[in-house]
């Protein structure tokens, strides 16, 4: 069973789901495993306490463990038996609960997406977990942990396609399809923040270790020590390289087989070598496109594409990943194929020149506060004065990265924390637009602006001219 065929739409749908149905029997095992996972730590503490303090025999502990596992399986079986779902009056009806009965009714018009996921157990039995999302929800409205692919596709078709009839052999609409190559996914993992953070953390830990064993970080002595310990350094470098590669391969496992499909008014992303996930997003719910350029990716001319979608909330960036890695020069072409609504090449204008020193001060002053006590109280504290300088350089970097631009109804806003982020948003998708200033900004004749989206995302820029603020206000009012 290949990963590419597991989540492909099923060509023929069975009868409508008007009668209550139960999950696949695998749901008993999945519910039991989830229950054991939730109580894993208390059970471990109980067994450790029993062994160390009460001196129970191994046979008694095995008996207790067996009883607990059987009780969990029985509870999982009861939960599976009480869990039913059906489609009734254009709504998904889910009933569940062992001791307390719960009935959830989710109208079709509130459902924004139905995602299909596959863990290892699901793939063994050729099943899927169905996750139902609604607009504005911060968690899934309903989770059907084990369905056959046929039932899952039927459920999704009935709830997402208006006026569906109980027919078979539905023609599959023409779709745009693009798959990510292994090399792209490996580069995506190798240049991810996780890989860079891991290496930086280990390197800083190595410097701390050198300080602990009495090696002061004066460069001449440090280089001499490295020369004397060349074999150790080679070993450390090999370990760092191995960890970097493992992190990159971990991202390949997570996003392996990444496929992007557009069918009519819906985007679908399918990815994952071990746990297969399928994310479906209606085009109409996309509020903005977010372009992310990491520290390692930007010099190489690569970026990642995310979408801000109403109904997904702040639930993790991987939830809205549209495409893992694309060259800057290919961005407009890719968006033109799958999201032509956002395929705009918008020139950006920089911030005013006098805003540069303000950004540098925003980096300099916070770094100066911890540097002053270190200068007075710590040996060789004068090294701490490098922090304000680095802060000022970081502020200048943020200033040079920022910019904004307009073209017709589209706005592009670029800013930076550590990574450089660019939002592309049409004015009709902006929930609110605000202009503000501090007393110091008013003295300099500068303002700030901020936009809020229905996806709960907020972004903007500080220190723009009042005339630019007026231009942005007129753009917003033209909705």
Secondary structure, DSSP 4 states (H G I P E B T S, - for coil): --HHHHTSPPSS--S-S-S-BPPPTHHHHHHHHHHHHHTHHHHHHHHHHIIIII---HHHHHHHHHHHHHHHHHHHHHHHHH-EEEE-SSEEEEEE-SSS-EEEEEEGGGEEEEEEEE-HHHHHHTEEEEEEEETT-SS-SEEEEEEEHHHHHHHHHHHHSTT--S-SSPPPPPEEEEE--HHHHHHHHHTSHHHHHHHHHHHHHHHHHHHHTT----HHHHHHHHHHTHHHHHHHHHHHHHHHHHHHHHHHHHHTT-EEEEETTEEEEEE-SSSEEEEEEEGGGEEEEEEEE-HHHHHHTEEEEEEEETTS-SS-GGGGEEEEEEEGGGHHHHHHHH-GGG------EEPPTTHHHHHHHHHHHHHHHHHHHHHHHSTTGGGGGHHHHHHHHHHHHHHHH-EEEEETTEEEEEEESSSEEEEEEEGGGEEEEEEE--HHHHHHTEEEEEEEETTS-EEEEEEEEHHHHHHHHHHHHT-
